[in-house]
Amino acid sequence: MQNYLEFEKPLAEIEGKAEELRAMARSNSEMDVEKEAAALDKKARDMLAGLYKDLTPWQKCQVARHADRPHCADYINALFTEYTPLAGDRNFADDLSVMGGLARLNDRPVMVIGHEKGTDTSSRIERNFGMARPEGYRKAIRLMDLADRFNVPVVTLIDTPGAYPGKGAEERGQSEAIARSTEKCLKIGVPLVSVVVGEGGSGGAVAFATANRVAMLEHSIYSVISPEGCASILWKDAEKMREAAEALRLTAQDLHKLGVIDRIIGEPMGGAQRDPQSTMEAVGRCIDDILGQLSHMTRDELVKDRRAKFINMGQSGLAA
């Protein structure tokens, strides 16, 4: 069953009518409704194309958060073979909102790390809705250390509203863990490729995405704060999230223009949720291509390339 977003409600009515006609025909073999249903299908396709032709930043936020978009576990199952999950930070606990392990991408050994939000109520609670605690970032640091030791490229999949802001997380050193994870990203001497596949929220995303190359899915978002959080701070009104989304420049298109990300990965018409398989295949091709480009670089060159990317970010804008 298709889950529709708020701005897709007119589309839901048309697709619902087409399905009703076909359901009636299935219950009455004498009815011939295919012509009418096909006309509704065409109308729905045209409306879908119109809706997604020029999404506003707030609409892109809604698409990026869609429950049916493929998550980290889906990408791992679809793209990677011989995946061996690695758990725990060897200090406090295993944070299930961060998953990772050794795997192969087109027979290339990699360390894959990502945020996992969960797919239903119980798994979302178990995964803490993709909001990592300090032990999640310390697990990622451990896995990046392991990849660096054995000269294995690192692939990170970003999909988080942000780091968990709870009392326990703060008591266990949330900000320090995020900073250490970001520092580790900058220091490892192996290729590091990050893809924002849904939400890229605040330091919780940067801790995994301080990479040689950062790609984003077409309708994903990447920002220092959520639109609701920004609106609450600036206007004391979370309902101004639409204005905040405009001001934050959080879309893949804006961030590519600003030089924050390196590639935009196209999504099927209607977003990744309408065709998860082709979306995951496109992400896999992008990662494989980038890893191929980085494979000729030495360890020192990779570190210098990564540091230069972030140190120089925004310099052209300052010069102007």
C-alpha positions in Angstrom: 0.0 0.0 0.0 1.4 3.4 -1.1 1.9 6.0 1.7 1.1 9.4 0.4 2.6 12.7 1.6 0.5 15.8 2.3 1.2 17.4 -1.1 0.4 14.1 -2.9 -3.2 13.9 -1.7 -4.7 14.9 -5.2 -2.6 12.1 -6.7 -3.8 9.6 -4.0 -7.4 10.3 -5.1 -6.7 9.6 -8.8 -4.7 6.4 -8.1 -7.3 5.3 -5.7 -10.1 5.7 -8.3 -8.1 3.6 -10.8 -7.6 0.9 -8.2 -11.3 0.9 -7.3 -12.2 0.4 -11.0 -9.8 -2.6 -11.3 -11.1 -4.0 -8.0 -14.7 -3.8 -9.4 -13.6 -5.5 -12.6 -12.0 -8.4 -10.6 -15.2 -9.0 -8.8 -17.3 -8.8 -12.0 -15.7 -10.4 -15.1 -18.2 -8.8 -17.4 -17.0 -5.3 -16.6 -14.4 -3.7 -19.0 -12.8 -0.8 -17.2 -9.3 -1.0 -18.5 -9.7 2.0 -20.8 -11.0 4.2 -18.0 -8.4 2.9 -15.6 -5.6 3.5 -18.1 -6.8 7.1 -18.6 -6.6 7.6 -14.9 -3.1 6.1 -14.8 -1.9 8.6 -17.4 -3.5 11.4 -15.5 -1.7 10.2 -12.3 1.6 9.9 -14.1 1.3 13.5 -15.5 0.3 14.8 -12.0 3.2 12.9 -10.4 5.7 14.5 -12.9 4.2 17.9 -12.2 4.4 17.5 -8.5 8.0 16.4 -8.5 9.2 18.8 -11.2 9.8 21.7 -8.8 9.5 20.6 -5.2 9.9 23.2 -2.5 12.6 22.7 0.1 9.9 21.8 2.7 8.4 19.2 0.3 11.9 17.7 -0.2 12.1 17.4 3.6 8.9 15.4 3.6 10.1 13.2 0.8 13.5 12.6 2.5 11.7 11.5 5.6 9.2 9.2 3.8 8.9 5.9 5.7 9.1 3.8 2.5 12.4 5.1 1.3 15.1 2.4 1.4 17.1 2.5 4.6 20.7 1.5 5.4 19.8 -2.2 6.0 18.1 -2.2 2.6 21.2 -0.8 0.8 23.4 -3.3 2.6 21.2 -6.2 1.5 20.8 -5.0 -2.0 24.4 -3.8 -2.8 26.8 -5.6 -0.6 27.8 -9.3 -0.4 29.5 -11.2 2.4 28.3 -8.6 4.9 29.7 -9.4 8.4 28.1 -7.1 11.0 30.4 -5.8 13.7 28.8 -4.7 17.0 29.6 -2.6 20.1 32.0 0.2 21.0 34.0 -2.1 23.4 33.2 0.4 26.1 29.5 0.8 27.0 27.0 -0.9 24.6 26.0 -1.6 21.0 24.0 1.2 19.6 21.5 -0.3 17.1 20.9 3.1 15.4 24.3 2.6 13.8 25.0 -0.5 11.8 28.2 -1.5 10.1 30.6 -4.2 9.1 32.9 -5.7 6.5 31.5 -6.5 3.1 32.1 -6.5 -0.6 30.8 -4.1 -3.2 31.3 -5.6 -6.7 33.9 -7.9 -5.1 35.8 -4.9 -3.7 36.3 -5.2 0.1 34.8 -2.3 2.0 33.8 -1.3 5.5 30.2 -0.1 5.4 28.7 2.1 8.2 25.3 3.8 8.3 22.4 5.1 10.3 19.4 2.8 10.5 15.9 4.2 11.4 13.9 1.0 11.4 10.8 0.1 9.4 8.0 -0.4 11.9 7.1 0.8 15.3 9.1 -1.8 17.3 12.2 -1.5 15.1 12.1 2.3 15.1 12.1 2.3 18.9 14.9 -0.3 18.9 16.9 1.8 16.4 16.0 5.0 18.2 14.7 6.4 14.9 18.3 6.6 13.6 19.5 9.0 16.3 22.8 7.7 17.5 24.1 7.8 21.0 27.8 8.2 21.9 28.4 4.5 21.7 27.1 4.5 18.1 29.8 7.1 17.1 32.4 5.2 19.1 31.4 2.0 17.3 31.9 3.9 14.0 35.3 5.1 15.1 36.3 1.5 16.0 35.2 0.3 12.5 37.0 3.1 10.7 40.2 2.2 12.7 39.8 -1.4 11.6 39.4 -0.4 8.0 42.4 1.9 8.2 44.5 -0.9 9.7 43.7 -3.3 6.9 43.6 -0.7 4.1 39.9 -1.2 3.3 37.8 1.7 1.9 35.0 3.1 4.0 31.5 3.7 2.8 29.0 5.6 5.0 25.2 5.9 4.4 23.7 8.9 6.1 20.1 8.9 7.2 19.5 10.6 10.6 17.5 13.5 12.0 20.6 14.2 14.2 22.4 12.8 17.2 20.3 11.8 20.2 19.9 14.7 22.6 18.9 12.8 25.7 20.4 13.2 29.1 22.1 9.8 29.2 23.8 10.5 25.8 25.1 13.9 27.1 26.4 12.3 30.3 28.3 9.7 28.2 30.0 12.5 26.1 27.8 12.9 23.1 29.6 16.0 21.7 33.1 14.5 22.3 32.1 11.3 20.5 30.8 13.2 17.5 34.0 15.3 17.4 36.2 12.2 17.7 34.2 10.5 14.9 34.6 13.6 12.7 38.4 13.7 13.5 38.7 10.0 12.6 37.1 10.6 9.3 39.8 13.2 8.6 42.7 11.0 9.7 42.1 7.6 8.1 44.4 6.9 5.1 41.8 4.9 3.0 39.1 6.2 0.6 36.0 7.5 2.4 32.8 7.9 0.5 29.5 9.1 2.0 26.0 9.1 0.6 23.1 11.0 2.2 20.2 8.7 1.4 17.5 10.5 3.5 18.1 13.0 6.2 21.5 14.4 6.9 21.0 16.1 10.3 23.5 18.2 12.0 26.7 16.9 13.6 25.1 13.4 13.7 25.6 13.4 9.9 28.9 15.2 9.7 30.4 12.6 12.0 30.1 10.1 9.2 30.2 12.4 6.2 33.5 14.1 6.5 34.6 12.2 3.4 36.7 12.5 0.3 33.5 12.6 -1.7 29.9 13.2 -0.6 26.9 12.3 -2.7 23.2 12.9 -2.1 20.1 11.4 -3.4 18.1 14.0 -5.4 15.4 14.4 -2.8 17.5 14.0 0.3 18.4 16.8 2.7 21.5 17.8 4.6 21.5 20.6 7.1 23.0 21.9 10.4 19.5 21.7 12.0 16.0 20.5 11.1 13.6 23.2 9.7 11.4 22.7 12.8 14.3 23.2 15.2 15.5 26.3 13.2 12.0 27.8 13.3 11.7 27.2 17.0 15.0 29.0 17.7 14.6 31.9 15.2 10.9 32.6 15.3 9.9 30.7 18.5 7.4 29.0 16.3 8.0 25.5 14.8 5.1 26.0 12.4 7.4 28.3 10.4 9.4 25.3 9.2 8.6 26.1 5.6 10.4 29.4 5.8 13.2 27.8 7.7 13.6 25.1 5.0 13.9 27.8 2.4 16.6 29.7 4.4 18.7 26.7 5.3 19.6 25.8 1.7 19.3 22.1 2.6 18.5 20.5 -0.7 21.0 18.5 -2.8 20.7 21.1 -5.6 21.6 24.0 -3.3 24.4 22.1 -1.6 26.0 21.1 -4.9 26.0 24.7 -6.0 27.7 25.7 -2.7 30.3 23.0 -3.1 29.3 21.1 0.1 28.6 17.9 -1.8 30.2 16.5 -4.9 27.4 14.5 -6.7 23.6 14.3 -6.9 22.2 10.9 -7.6 18.9 10.9 -9.5 15.8 9.3 -8.1 12.9 7.7 -9.9 9.9 9.9 -10.7 8.0 10.2 -7.4 11.0 9.6 -5.2 13.0 6.6 -4.0 10.0 5.3 -2.2 8.3 4.5 -5.5 11.1 2.4 -6.9 13.6 1.4 -4.2 15.4 -1.1 -6.3 16.5 1.3 -9.0 17.4 3.9 -6.4 19.7 1.4 -4.6 21.3 0.4 -7.9 22.0 4.0 -8.7 23.6 4.5 -5.3 25.7 1.4 -5.8 27.0 2.6 -9.2 27.9 6.0 -7.8 29.8 4.5 -4.9 31.6 2.1 -7.1 32.6 4.8 -9.6 33.9 7.1 -6.8 35.9 4.3 -5.2 37.4 3.6 -8.6 38.5 7.2 -9.0 40.0 7.3 -5.5 41.8 3.9 -5.7 44.9 5.3 -7.4 45.6 7.8 -4.6 48.1 7.1 -1.8 47.3 7.2 1.8 48.8 10.7 2.3 47.1 12.0 -0.8 43.7 10.7 0.4 44.2 12.5 3.8 45.3 15.7 2.2 42.5 15.6 -0.4 39.9 15.2 2.4 41.3 17.9 4.6 41.6 20.3 1.7 38.0 19.7 0.7 36.7 20.8 4.0 39.2 23.5 4.8 38.6 25.2 1.4 34.8 24.9 1.6 33.2 28.3 1.1 36.4 30.1 0.2 35.1 31.1 -3.2 32.1 32.7 -1.6 34.3 34.6 0.9 36.5 35.9 -1.9 33.5 37.2 -3.8 
